[in-house]
Every structure is written in C-alpha cells, then in structure tokens.
Amino acid sequence: MEAFFKKKNQTQFKDSLLKEVDGLNALSKALKFQDKLLIPKIYNFDEDVLNIEMIQSCPSTKETSSILGKMLAKMHKQVYEHYGYNQDNYIGLNPQKNTLSDNWGSFFVEYRLGFQVSLIQDTDIKDHFHEVLDLHSKKLESFLNENTKHPSLVHGDLWSGNVMFDSNEAYLIDPAVYYGDREVDLAMTHMFGGFDNNFYNAYEKEYPLSKHYTTKEVLYNLYHYLNHYNLFGTGYLGRCEDGFNLIKSL
C-alpha cells in the first residue's frame, strides 16, 4: 500500500479540508497535459481528516525547479471564461470570498483588498484603507484590466512552503484557487523568497511577464500582507501601507 499523509482539520472552519480538496482537484485537472508538475493523490477525506499521498520530499534541483517554472507557466496559459470562483474558500486561516466576474479589476478590489480591509479590527486603520480604496478604486481597476490578458487558474497561495519536490517532479499543495491574473502567483513567490533563478527563467521563457509586472507585484502582494496583518498583527502593517501608497500614486 502506498504511504499517505494524514492531515487533520485544525482550523475553525468545518469545510476547510473540503475546500482544499476542491482546489487540489481543480489544479489536477488543469495540469493533466503533462506529468512533471503534480498534485498529490487524494485517497479519502471528510470534514475532519484528509488522507493524501506522502511525498518523499527533497531539495529542488535545477531540473525540478525548471519543471515547476515551465509547467506553471503552461498552466497559466490556459484561458478560462470568468475571473473569480464559483465558491468561497480559504487563504490560510481566513476566508477567501469569491464570485464569478467578467471584470478582473473590480473583483480584485472588492473581493481581495476590500474584503481583507473589512476584517481589520483597528477602526482608524480600517477607515483609512477603505478611504483609499473608495477614492482610487476606479483608477486601480482600470490599471489592472488594461494589463491583464485573461483569466488563468491560479494556485492563490504560492509561497515556497506550498511547493514540494521529489527526485524527479514538483508538487503543488495547500491551494487557495481561483481564476485571476496569473501574475498573482508570481508575485507571491517573491513575498518570502525560496524560488531560484531556474524557476523564474523557465517561467519567463515559456510565458514572459507583463511590462508592468513590478507594479502589479506590489498590488497583488498587498492582499497577502493584509491577510497576514489580520492574522498575525502589526509586523505586516508597514507593507500594507506601502501597497496603499502605491495605489494612491497610480
């Protein structure tokens, strides 16, 4: 019998593992065109436990890191009909609100930035960030819409802890999937580091980044910095303020 990893639901959300399985299945379907970037096999699951394939993890090599970059880019090339997603899910330990939309800029402002701002407990900070969004949302929406080609399936939480390697393949785990600008995934790879030049070079060769990527990286990571601020506190507030200052300067 193949070895499996038993993951328990340790969150406050009863459907957390069910949403995780949905995300893994969405990624698996999108990656069926190849056999080197994989999703661990799911054996069985319920609200309490997910039994999933045990990966014999090892450090990445030039080859496996390049596989990750190239195959992620190929997945991002696939065009979907709408932005957003047909159900809510989770980003770490916070809810991730979704709807289906034809307007990427509007979706990102309302369902990513706006929702995270609504979770802020400090009234003064919440009001200030809401004010920035209210005053500059149209400009931000236009910038994003003008510089996004099409809806892609994105992993949604692509930091290095959600990528694993064995001797020959790369694996994606713990997704927060939706359909969005593919560069949200690239942005998050830069948030905490852990991805090497083999990954970035392979991605860029397959699907070059947009000319405004560096600006979009700050905007897209603002979502994750807000989430981390809401979960872990003021150590992330400065990066949130940087993001809102960029919005004001667009």
Backbone torsions as a table, in degrees:
resi	resn	phi	psi	omega
1	MET	NA	136.7	179.2
2	GLU	-66.6	145.0	178.6
3	ALA	-71.6	143.6	177.5
4	PHE	-132.8	158.4	178.1
5	PHE	-104.7	129.2	-178.9
6	LYS	-96.9	109.6	-179.8
7	LYS	-103.7	122.6	179.5
8	LYS	-94.4	148.0	175.3
9	ASN	-77.5	106.2	-179.3
10	GLN	-109.8	17.6	178.8
11	THR	-97.9	175.0	176.3
12	GLN	-84.9	-0.7	-173.8
13	PHE	-105.3	121.1	-176.2
14	LYS	-62.6	-30.8	-174.8
15	ASP	-99.6	14.4	-175.8
16	SER	-57.1	-47.5	-179.3
17	LEU	-69.8	-32.5	177.8
18	LEU	-64.6	-39.8	177.8
19	LYS	-69.0	-35.5	177.4
20	GLU	-63.2	-44.4	178.8
21	VAL	-62.7	-41.9	177.0
22	ASP	-58.0	-44.3	179.3
23	GLY	-65.0	-42.3	177.5
24	LEU	-61.6	-40.9	179.0
25	ASN	-65.9	-38.3	177.7
26	ALA	-63.5	-43.1	177.3
27	LEU	-64.9	-42.4	-179.8
28	SER	-60.1	-42.6	178.6
29	LYS	-63.3	-40.7	-178.4
30	ALA	-71.7	-20.5	-176.8
31	LEU	-103.4	11.7	-177.1
32	LYS	-66.9	-12.7	-177.2
33	PHE	-75.5	-5.8	-175.8
34	GLN	-148.7	179.5	-175.0
35	ASP	-136.0	23.2	-177.4
36	LYS	-118.5	-23.3	170.7
37	LEU	-108.4	115.1	-165.6
38	LEU	-124.1	166.4	170.4
39	ILE	-114.8	133.1	178.9
40	PRO	-57.0	144.8	178.2
41	LYS	-64.9	139.1	176.8
42	ILE	-101.2	122.5	-177.9
43	TYR	-91.0	-51.5	175.6
44	ASN	-164.4	162.6	-176.3
45	PHE	-163.0	158.0	167.7
46	ASP	-149.4	-164.5	-177.1
47	GLU	-66.9	-20.8	-173.4
48	ASP	-102.3	-32.9	-172.0
49	VAL	-141.4	140.0	172.3
50	LEU	-120.7	118.6	175.2
51	ASN	-98.2	115.1	-170.8
52	ILE	-131.6	155.9	-177.2
53	GLU	-53.7	136.0	175.1
54	MET	-84.1	121.1	178.8
55	ILE	-93.3	129.2	175.8
56	GLN	-80.1	85.4	-168.7
57	SER	-72.2	142.1	174.7
58	CYS	-149.2	165.3	180.0
59	PRO	-61.5	152.4	177.8
60	SER	-69.2	154.1	172.5
61	THR	-113.0	174.3	175.2
62	LYS	-55.6	-41.0	-176.1
63	GLU	-70.0	-47.4	-176.1
64	THR	-72.8	-32.3	175.8
65	SER	-67.1	-38.2	176.8
66	SER	-67.2	-38.5	175.8
67	ILE	-57.7	-46.5	179.4
68	LEU	-57.4	-47.5	-179.2
69	GLY	-63.8	-48.2	-176.5
70	LYS	-66.2	-45.3	-175.6
71	MET	-74.7	-31.4	172.9
72	LEU	-63.0	-43.1	177.9
73	ALA	-62.1	-41.8	178.4
74	LYS	-63.7	-39.5	176.2
75	MET	-62.9	-42.4	-179.4
76	HIS	-66.1	-22.7	178.8
77	LYS	-70.0	-22.5	-178.7
78	GLN	-67.4	133.3	-174.2
79	VAL	-100.0	130.7	178.4
80	TYR	-112.9	168.5	-170.6
81	GLU	-79.5	-36.3	-174.0
82	HIS	-132.5	160.9	166.2
83	TYR	-88.6	163.5	179.5
84	GLY	88.6	-150.3	-178.3
85	TYR	-160.0	160.8	-173.5
86	ASN	-86.9	2.8	176.5
87	GLN	-156.2	155.3	174.4
88	ASP	-70.9	154.6	172.7
89	ASN	-145.1	-147.6	-173.7
90	TYR	-135.1	146.9	172.9
91	ILE	-119.1	100.2	-171.6
92	GLY	65.0	-124.8	-177.4
93	LEU	-103.1	16.6	175.5
94	ASN	-118.6	152.6	174.4
95	PRO	-64.1	149.2	172.1
96	GLN	-119.8	109.8	-176.6
97	LYS	-79.4	142.6	-178.6
98	ASN	-139.4	158.0	166.4
99	THR	-155.8	167.6	173.7
100	LEU	-91.6	136.2	-172.4
101	SER	-145.8	151.1	172.5
102	ASP	-98.6	2.0	-174.6
103	ASN	-124.6	101.4	-176.6
104	TRP	-62.9	-46.1	-177.9
105	GLY	-59.2	-45.9	179.6
106	SER	-64.2	-42.4	178.6
107	PHE	-60.4	-47.6	-176.7
108	PHE	-64.4	-42.0	-179.5
109	VAL	-64.6	-46.3	-174.3
110	GLU	-81.2	-47.7	-169.7
111	TYR	-93.3	-12.7	175.7
112	ARG	-108.6	-67.9	-178.1
113	LEU	-68.5	-51.5	-175.4
114	GLY	-59.8	-42.2	-179.4
115	PHE	-65.6	-43.0	178.6
116	GLN	-63.4	-39.4	177.4
117	VAL	-61.8	-36.8	-179.6
118	SER	-64.6	-19.6	179.8
119	LEU	-85.6	-11.5	-176.6
120	ILE	-66.1	132.3	-176.6
121	GLN	-86.2	-29.2	178.6
122	ASP	-75.0	112.8	-172.6
123	THR	-61.8	-40.9	-178.5
124	ASP	-63.8	-44.9	179.6
125	ILE	-67.0	-44.0	178.5
126	LYS	-58.5	-47.8	-178.2
127	ASP	-62.9	-40.0	179.8
128	HIS	-63.9	-46.6	-179.0
129	PHE	-67.3	-38.4	175.8
130	HIS	-61.4	-39.6	-180.0
131	GLU	-62.9	-42.1	177.9
132	VAL	-61.1	-44.6	179.2
133	LEU	-64.4	-42.0	-179.5
134	ASP	-61.9	-40.6	-175.9
135	LEU	-78.2	-29.4	-169.9
136	HIS	-120.2	7.3	-173.8
137	SER	-62.4	-42.0	-177.8
138	LYS	-63.2	-40.8	178.4
139	LYS	-66.0	-41.4	178.0
140	LEU	-65.9	-45.0	178.4
141	GLU	-58.9	-44.7	-179.2
142	SER	-62.8	-43.6	179.5
143	PHE	-59.6	-45.9	-178.3
144	LEU	-68.1	-42.3	-179.6
145	ASN	-65.5	-36.7	-179.0
146	GLU	-72.0	-18.9	-173.7
147	ASN	-121.8	25.1	175.7
148	THR	-127.7	126.4	-173.6
149	LYS	-77.4	-46.6	-172.4
150	HIS	-167.7	163.2	174.4
151	PRO	-70.4	130.1	173.7
152	SER	-119.5	151.5	168.8
153	LEU	-73.8	124.5	179.4
154	VAL	-114.5	148.8	175.5
155	HIS	-62.7	-43.7	172.0
156	GLY	92.8	-18.1	-179.3
157	ASP	-145.8	52.3	-166.8
158	LEU	-90.0	71.2	167.7
159	TRP	-101.6	170.1	-169.5
160	SER	-64.1	-25.8	178.3
161	GLY	-68.9	-13.0	179.2
162	ASN	-104.9	18.1	173.1
163	VAL	-126.1	136.1	176.3
164	MET	-129.3	157.0	178.7
165	PHE	-132.4	142.4	161.9
166	ASP	-109.8	-159.9	-173.3
167	SER	-69.8	-20.6	-173.8
168	ASN	-129.0	-19.9	-172.3
169	GLU	-130.8	166.3	171.9
170	ALA	-112.9	151.1	-178.5
171	TYR	-131.4	143.0	172.4
172	LEU	-105.9	135.1	178.3
173	ILE	-132.9	169.2	172.2
174	ASP	47.5	57.4	-177.5
175	PRO	-80.0	164.4	170.9
176	ALA	-133.3	61.7	-163.8
177	VAL	-67.7	152.6	166.4
178	TYR	-168.6	178.1	177.5
179	TYR	-102.3	120.9	-175.5
180	GLY	-156.4	-168.9	173.1
181	ASP	-66.1	124.0	-175.3
182	ARG	-58.9	-21.5	-176.7
183	GLU	-75.0	-6.4	171.2
184	VAL	-63.7	-35.5	177.9
185	ASP	-68.5	-44.2	179.7
186	LEU	-63.6	-38.4	179.1
187	ALA	-58.7	-46.5	-175.9
188	MET	-67.7	-27.7	177.3
189	THR	-62.0	-24.3	179.7
190	HIS	-88.6	-10.5	-172.1
191	MET	-66.3	-45.6	-179.9
192	PHE	-119.6	1.2	179.9
193	GLY	78.1	-164.8	177.6
194	GLY	97.9	-1.2	177.7
195	PHE	-113.5	134.4	-173.3
196	ASP	-96.6	177.1	-177.6
197	ASN	-65.4	-26.2	177.0
198	ASN	-61.7	-41.3	177.2
199	PHE	-63.2	-52.5	-175.5
200	TYR	-65.9	-40.1	-179.7
201	ASN	-65.5	-39.6	179.8
202	ALA	-68.0	-40.2	177.9
203	TYR	-64.0	-48.5	-175.7
204	GLU	-63.1	-36.7	178.6
205	LYS	-65.3	-38.1	-178.2
206	GLU	-80.1	-38.2	-174.2
207	TYR	-151.9	87.8	-174.7
208	PRO	-57.4	145.1	178.3
209	LEU	-70.6	158.3	-179.5
210	SER	-73.8	161.6	-175.7
211	LYS	-67.7	-21.0	179.4
212	HIS	-104.2	23.8	-175.6
213	TYR	-58.6	-42.5	-174.8
214	THR	-61.5	-36.0	175.2
215	THR	-69.2	-44.2	-179.4
216	LYS	-64.1	-32.7	178.8
217	GLU	-58.0	-44.1	179.4
218	VAL	-66.5	-42.2	-178.7
219	LEU	-65.0	-44.4	-177.2
220	TYR	-71.5	-36.3	178.0
221	ASN	-73.9	-17.7	173.2
222	LEU	-56.2	-38.9	177.1
223	TYR	-56.4	-46.2	-177.3
224	HIS	-73.9	-33.8	176.1
225	TYR	-67.4	-37.5	174.6
226	LEU	-62.9	-42.8	178.6
227	ASN	-61.4	-43.7	179.4
228	HIS	-68.0	-36.9	175.4
229	TYR	-61.0	-44.8	179.8
230	ASN	-65.7	-32.8	-177.5
231	LEU	-87.7	-37.7	-167.1
232	PHE	-121.5	-8.9	171.1
233	GLY	106.7	-166.2	-163.4
234	THR	-69.3	-12.1	177.3
235	GLY	-59.6	-19.5	-179.6
236	TYR	-103.6	0.4	-174.8
237	LEU	-66.0	-38.6	-179.2
238	GLY	-60.3	-39.9	178.7
239	ARG	-69.2	-33.1	174.3
240	CYS	-63.2	-45.5	179.5
241	GLU	-62.0	-37.8	176.5
242	ASP	-59.0	-43.7	-179.2
243	GLY	-63.8	-43.3	179.8
244	PHE	-70.0	-31.2	175.1
245	ASN	-66.0	-36.0	176.1
246	LEU	-66.1	-41.1	177.5
247	ILE	-57.5	-42.2	-179.6
248	LYS	-65.4	-25.1	-175.8
249	SER	-93.0	-4.9	-177.2
250	LEU	-61.0	NA	NA
